Amino acid sequence: MRRLRQTGLVPAVMYGHGEGTVLLTAPAKEIFKVVEAGSAIVQLSGDETGSAQIKEIQWDAFGDNVMHLDLARIDANEKVEVDVQLQLHGECPGEKDGGVVNLLQKQIAILCPANVVPDVLQVEVGELQVDATVSANAIVLPAGAELAGHPEDTIVTCVKPTEDSADGEAEAAEPTAAAEEQG
């Protein structure tokens, strides 16, 4: 395995759809491209063709190198559950009124056809006011997709910073200064 990785290839195993388990190799550079794009679906070429879903990626101890991949065969029209990155879109009017936008979830689980898995989903904040929220059910999904979680889950909030939090920070700083004077 070490020699294989030294040549720039990563070992992988593919299973599912009633077919036998197949051992594969994939170029490390290609794996990094897929991972950076946030994609969970890959198109295979070479000895094996078709589509597969990345089920697990094993990294080295430092998280720098992929050591192994687990892939599950899928049909391009089959519905798969994937986690998709969320990205804020638009200018939040609540920020102009002193609010702070908080993205509470960086990704969301959806169930969708494998051939339309998006790399990212936009969370529209163009009408978000202070003390308002955006729920999961407000996210526009690709055709044929549905939320895998709870539609009422809060994804984004816009709130004004409270005076209590500012006072709490000042109070927390005072004992530290007093302790330094005593020491």
N, C-alpha and C positions, 0 to 999 in steps of 0.2 A: 504494500500500500504506500509505503514511504516513497519508493521509486516512482510510483505512478504520480504522486503529488508533486514530486520534484520535476516532472516533465510538464507540469501545468494542468494536469487533469485531476478531476475529483471523482471518487467512486460514488455510485448511486445505485439504488435499488428501485425497481418499479413493479407494482402489483395492482391487482384489482380487475374488475369486469370479467371475473370467471377465468381469466387467463393466468398462466403460471408466472412466478416471480422471475424477473429478468435483471441481471447485473449489467450496469451501464457505466460509462465514464462520460464526463462533461468537462469542457474547457473551463477552468476557473474564471477566466476573464468574462465569459458569457454568463456565468452564474452571478458574478458581481453586478453585471449590467441589469439582470432581471431583478436582483435584490434591491438595488438602488432605485429602480423604477417602481418598486413596491408591488410588482406583479406576482400573483400566486399561480398563474396559468402559464405553461410553457408549451411551445410547439417543438416537437422532436423531429430530428432529421438524422439520417444515417441508417444504421441497422434497424432501428425502431423508428416508426413514424407515428404521427397523430398528436393528440393533446394529452397533457398530464398536469395534475395539480401538485404543487409543492406542499407536502404534508409536514415535513420536518427538515430543518437545516441544522447540522451539527457543526459548531464552530470550535476552533482551537481555544486554549485557555485564555488567550488575550483577546479573542473576538475579532481577530484580523483575517484568519484564513478559514475557508469552508473545508471541513474534514470529510463530510458525507452528506448525501441528499436522500430523502425518501420521497418517491413520487407515486401518485395514484393515477392510473389510467382514467380518462374521462372521455365521454362523447362530447363533441363541440356544442351540441344542443342540450346536453344534460344540465340540470340545475345543480350548482355547487354552492356551498357556504364559504364565503371569503371575508376577510377583514380588509376594508378599504380605507386608505388614509383620508382624513378630512382636511379641507382647506377653507379658510374664511374668504368670502368674496363680498366686495362692496365696502362703502364707507358707512360706518355706524354713526347715526345722528346722536346717539346717546353719549358718544365720546366727546362731542362738541359741548355737551351739557355737563361735563366733568365726570362722566362714567368711565369705567374700565371694562373692557371686553375680556372675558375669560372663556377659553376653549376648554371645556371640561373633559372631552374625549378626543383623542387624536385620531382614532379610527372607529369604524362601526362595522358590525357584521351584517352582511346582506346575503340573500339567497337569490342567485340569478343564473341565467344560461351561461355556460362557460365561454361561449363565443362573444359575450358582451361585458365581460368583467372590466370595470373601469379601473384606471390606475389611481384616480383620486375622485372624490365627490366634493362638490362645492356646497358650503353652508352660507346661505345668503344672510348678510347682516345689514343690508342697506336700509332696513326700516326698524332696526332694533333700537329701542329707547331705553333710558335708564330704568332699572328695576324690571326689565322685561327679559324673556328667555326665548330660545329657539329649541324646539323639541325635535326628536329624531324624525317624526312624521312630516316635518317641514322640508326635509332634504329631498331634492328631486333625484329619483333613481332612474337608471336606464330601463328601457322597455322590457317587460317581463321580470323585473327584479322586485324583491320585497325585503322588508326589514327582517332580520333574523331575531332581533331583540324586541324590547318593549318600545312601541311607538311614542309613548309619553316620556321616555327618558330625556332629560335635559342635556343638551349638547353645548349650548353657548349661553352665557349670561352677560348682562351689562349692569353693573352696580356702581354706585358712588362709594369711594373709600370712606369708611366710617371714622369719626373723630376718636372713638374708643381705640381703634387699632393704632392710630398715630400717638395717642397718649400712652398706650401700653408699650410702644417702642421706646418712648422717652423715659417711662418709669423703669423699664428693664435696663436702660443705659445708666441710670443714676446709681443703683447699688454697685455696679461694676466700678464706677468712678470712686465711690466711697470705699470700696474694698481696696482699691489701689492706694488711696490715701493712708489707710490703716497699715498697709503692708510695708 
